[in-house]
Amino acid sequence: MNRFLSFISLTLLCFNTQAQNTTIVSETEEPVSYATISFGNGNGLFADDAGQFYFTKKLYKDIDSLFISAIGFNDLKLATQDLSATIIMKSSVNTLDEVFLTKPKGKFKIDKIKPTVHEDYYKCWLPTIESEIAVYFPNNSTKTKRLSSLQIPIKVEAKDWDKRKKKSSKKRPFSTLFKVNFYKNNNGLPGDVLTYENIVFIANEKNDKILEFDITENDIYMPKNGLFISLQVLGYTDAKGKLLPNKKYQEIKTKRGIVKVSTTFRPLLPFTDEISEKRTFVRRIFLNGGEWTLFDKQNVEKSNLLKAGLNNYGLGLNLEVYKED
C-alpha cells in the first residue's frame, strides 16, 4: 500500500512540473492580484485575486517565454522552463501625483453624467478576454470633484433567441469579472494610472441594464485636464466569484481544419450615436504593445458598430462637486 501511494505521489509530482498553479507575490509576500501574463505572440491570460495563474505546455504549445506586468511593479520576463511555483515581483517607484492629503470638507452636490442604454443586440460591443475599452470624461470647471459611482450600461441575452424581446424570457447565464482602470489624460490618450488599487466587479445575467458601481471609498479625484475610465475583461468566474482559466481562443474543427475563434464574454456593451464627440478608445492587451486607438472608422476596420455610426460607449459617472471656499 505504501509503495502504491508513493507511486501516485511521484506521478502527481511529475505532472505538476508540466502543469501547475503559479503564484505571483510581492517582496512582502502579498499576492499580486490580476497581473497580466503575456506570451509575446498575441496570447496571454490574467492572474486571479490570489495572484495565481495556470500554465501548461499542453494548452500553450511553442511558448518559451512569459512577460508579466502589474500596476505598481517592475515588468518580468521568464522562460517557461524556469517557471517556479512562486514568482516574486519587485515594486516600482510610486509615480502617482494626483493625491489629496486630506479629503475636502464642506458641502457638495452630485453632478451626474447620465449613461446611455438601449435594447438592440446588434448595436452592442461583444468583449473578448484581451479587450479594454476606455471613455474620456473632460473637466469643465476648477472645482474639486471626487468620483462617486459609475453607471455601467450592459445588455444581457435571452436564453432563447426567439423570445429575446420578451421581458419575462430567461436570460443566458454568465459571470464575468471586469477590472476598472482610471487613467490620466496624456495628450488625448489614456496615460498613467490614477490609482494602484485593484478595482473589480462581477457582472451576471441578474444585473439590470444599468449596473451601478460605487467608487467613493477609492478617493479618485478629477484631474485638471480630465480622465479616462476603462473596463477591462479579466474572464469568467466560478459560482464563488473566483477567476477561471480562460483561453484567448477556442479551437473549432471545420472542413478546412482547426480554426481559432476569439473567446467572447458576456455581457454585451451597448454603443450609442447620441454622443457627438468621439471619446471612446479601445485596445487589445496582448497585441501591438497594448496601444490605445480612438474608436472611429479611420482607426478600426470592419466594425459594424462604426458602419452604423455608433462611436461611443455611454458610460455614466457621478461626481461629488465641492463648493469653493
N, C-alpha and C positions, 0 to 999 in steps of 0.2 A: 504493500500500500504506500509506504513512504517513497519507494522508487517511482511509483506511478505519479505521485504528487510532485516529485522532483522533476519528472519529465514534463509534466504540464507547465510547471513554473518556468522551466527553461524555454519551452515553446513560446509561451506568452512573452517572455523577455526578448526573444529573437524577433517576434512580431512587432513589438513596441519600438524596436530600433528602426523599423521601416515606417511605422505609422504611430504617431504619438501626439498627445496634447502637450504643446509647448506653452509655457507661461512667461509673459514679459513683465518684468518688475523694475522699479526704480532703484536707485542706490540705497534707499531706505527700506527696500523690500516691499514697498506698496505696489499693488498691481497697476500697470499702465493700461487703463481701460480703453477699448475701441481703437487701438493702434492700427495703422494701415500697413498691411503686408503686401508689397508689390513684387511680381515676378519679373518685371523688366521687359516683358513682351506683350503687354496689354492685359495680362491676367493679374488677379490679386484677390485678397479677402481681408476681413477685419477680425481683430481680437474681440472677445466678449468683455463684459464688465469686470471679470476677474483677470483680464489680461491673457486669456487662453485662446489659442487657435489650433486647428487641426491640420497637419500637413502630411501627406503621404505620396510617395513616388507613384503609387498605383493610380491615384487620381490626377496627379500633375506630372506627366511624363516629360522628360527632356528639360526639366527645370533644375539648374545647378546653383542658382543664387537667389537670395531673398533680400529685398530692400524694405527696411522697417522704419516708419516715421510716426511721430506723435507730437501733438502740440505741446511745446514746453520742453522737448527733449532733442538731443542731437540724433541725426539720422544714423542708421546702422546698415551695413552690407555684410551678409553672412553666406557662406557656402552651405548648401543643403546637406552635404556630407558631414559638416561640422555642427549640425543643428543639435543643441542640447535640450534638456528638459526645462531649463530656466535660462532666460536671456535678460541681461541687465542693461538698461538704457540710462545714460547719463543726462542729467538735467542741463538745459541750456540756460544762457543768461536771460533773465527776465527783462523783456523789452517793452512791456506794457506801460504806456504813459498816460492813457486816458483813465486816471484813477482819482476818485474823490476821497480824500482822507476822512471827511465827515459827511454824513448824509445831510442833504438840505433840510432845513427846518421851515416851518410855516405852512400856510395853506397852499393847496394846489388844485387844479382842475384836470379832468381827464380829457385828453384830446384823442378822438377816435378816427383812425383811418380805416374805413369800412372795407371788409373783404368783398370780393365778387364771386358769385357762385351760380351754377346753372345745372340742369338735369340732362344735358346732352352727352351721351357716351362718346360720341365722335369728336367732341371738342375738348378732349382731355389728354393730358400727358400721362404715358404709361412708364413709370420709373423702372430703371434697371439697377443692379447692385452697385454699379460704378458711377451712377449719375448723382450730380449735385446741382441744385437749382437755387439761384440767389436773386433776391429782389432788392432794388435800391430804394431807400427812403431818404429824401432830402431833409435838411434842417432849414426851416423857413423863418427862424427867429433866434434871438440871442438868449432867450430864457433857458433855464436849466430844465432838462427833460430826462426823466428816468423811465425806461421801458417797463411797462406793466404786464401786458399779456399779448399773446399772438392769437389771431383768429385765422385758422388754417382751413381753407376750403378743400374738401375731399369729396369723392364720389365713390360710393360702394356699388357693387354689381349684384344684380339679381342672380340667384342660382339657376333659374330657368329663364333663358333669353326671351322666350315668347311672352313671359309675364313681367318683363323688366319695367314696364310703365305703371304697374300696379303698386301702390304704396304698401300693400299687405304681403307682397311677394317675399319669400325667404331670400336672404342675402347670402352671397358666396362667402364662406368663412375664410378669414386670414388673420394674421397677427404680425405686423411689420414694425420693426424698430427703426426710428429715424433719429438722426443727430441734428441738433440746431446749432449753427455757427453764426457768429457775429463778426463782420469784417469792417475795417476802416475803408474809407473811400480813397483809393490810390489812383488819382487822375482818371476817374470814371470806371475803374475796375475794382473788384474786391481785393483788398490788400492784406495787411497784417490783422491778426485776430485781436478782438477786444477783451476776450476772457479766455483763460486756460481751463476753465471748468468744463466738464463733460455734461452737456445738457441734452437729454434724450427723452423721447416719448414713444409710446406704442399706439399705433392706430389699428383698429379692427372693424369688423362689419357692424358692430353695435354702435359706432360713433354716429352722431348727427352729421349733417352736411357741412357744418362749421365746427371744427374741433378747437376749443379754446384751451390755451396752454399758458399757465401763469408763470411769469419770469421775474416777478417783483424781487424775490429774495436774491437773485443773481446780481443785483445792483449794477445794471448796464445803463450807461448814460449816452445820450445822443451827442456825437462829436460835432464840431463846428461845421464841417462840410458833409454831414450826413453819414449814413452807414448802409451796409448790405446785410441782409438776413437770409440765411440759406437753410434748406432742408437737404440732408444727405441720407440716402438709403443705406442702412447697415445690413439689412436682411430680415428674413423671417425668424420668429421666435417660437419656442415651445409654449405649452399651456401656462408655465410659470414665468414667462417673460424672458427666458434665457435665450440669447442669440444662438441660432443653429448654424452649422457649417453650410454655407451656400455657395455653389459654384457659379461663376460668371456665365458659363454657357451650359445649355442642355444639349446632349448629343442625340440626334434623332436619325434613325435609319430610314433611308429613302432608296429609290431605284438607282440613284447616282452614287450611293454610298452614304457614309456618315456625314451629316450636316450639323454644324454648330449654330444653335439658335440662342440669342441672348436671353438670359433668365430675367423675367419681368416680375414686378412686385406690385401688389395692391396696397393702398387704394389708388384710384385714378386721381390726377390733379387737374381740376378744371381750369382751362385757359380762357381769356376774355379779350374782346376788342373794345371794351368800354374805357380803357386807359389810353390816352393819346400818346403819352411819352413811352419810349422803348426803355423799360427799366428792369427787364428780366435777363439774367445771364445764366449760362449753363456750362458745365464742364464734365469731362469723363476722368475720374480719379486716376485710373491706371493707364491712360493714353495721353500722348502729347505733353507730357510733363505736368498734367493737371491744369493746363492753361484755360483761363476763362474766355468765353465767347459771348458776345451780345446775341441774343436770340432774335435774329432777323434773317431775311432772305439772302442778304449778302454774305452771311457767315455760316448759315446752316442750310444744307441742301436736302432735298427730298423730304420736306416736312409738310404733312397735310394740315397741321395747325397753321403754319405760316401761309400756306396757299389760301386758307380761309380767313386770313387777316387777323389771326389770334396770336398777338405778340407777347402777351403778358400773363403771368400767373398772379391772380388777385389776392395776394396775401394781405391780411388785415393786421393792424397794430394799434394798441392802446398805449398812451404815454401819460405819465404824471407831469404836468407842466406847472412849475413852481413860480409863484409871483416874485417879481423883482423887488429887492429891498428899497 
